[in-house]
Amino acid sequence: MSSFAELREVCRSRPPRVGLILGSGLSGVSDELPLLHAVPFAELSGMPGSSVVGHRGRVCLHEYEHGTLLAFQGRLHFYEGHPWDIVERPVRLAHELGVRTLILTNASGGIGAAQEAGSLMAIRGHLAAMTPWWWREAPTPSPYSPRLLDMIDPEIPRGTYACVTGPNYETPAEIRALRSLGADAVGMSTVHEANVAAGLGIEVAGISCVANRAAGMSPTPLSHAEVLAAVHAAAGKMSKVLKSLLRQLV
């Protein structure tokens, strides 16, 4: 039996209704939950392995107090050279396996006043800044569920997340432009996943871990190593918030 068939079989007997995609440096957050099954991305249909440090590149089925959780320890990015239909594959796989609520997490650079290094931000809306002409697109409703947003710790600031393609970090001029358009944090993921999930009828929540202040606002040069170190330090906060949210998802 293939790894995909094994995962499908386990999910048939223990159907996951909640999915979780863990961003850079956050793969270990789900390790605290009992593990039922784990499969590397590369062993699943249409899923290449992750090439980014800080992304384990495997999908895990965990127990939690109200059922089972499908957790993607890492994600696939456009900047890795993947087309968008590959980037969205984890979301579509989650839907195929029964997930009806999806929690998206990421690491980001802080733009807004409340988005300091090491803080969390609950995503209430996003800017899809992935193409040169994105600002000409017609506005669409936010894919993030107000119901789920209300379940996230009210002490965590709410904000707008902007997605760029990467892999290079944004210039200070680009950050000023994004700030003028209302962005509170910026990263290289999440937006396409959220849109695809909402289109499939999945209820979506997003939580961003602010790793540093964005370009032009940080006193030190930006680096992926700095991002991973900051996110690792904030992983305990993220774990606490996710556990609280999961307890409410009956």
Secondary structure, 3 states (H helix, E strand, C coil): CCHHHHHHHHHHHCCCCEEEEECCCCHHHHHHCCEEEEEEHHHCCCCCCCCCCCCCCEEEEEEECCEEEEEEECCCCHHHCCCHHHHCHHHHHHHHCCCCEEEEEEEEEECCCCCCCCCEEEEEEEEECCCCCHHHCCCCCCCECHHHHHHCCCCCCEEEEEECCCCCCCCHHHHHHHHHCCCCEEECCCHHHHHHHHHCCCEEEEEEEEEEECCCCCCCCCCHHHHHHHHHHHHHHHHHHHHHHHHHCC
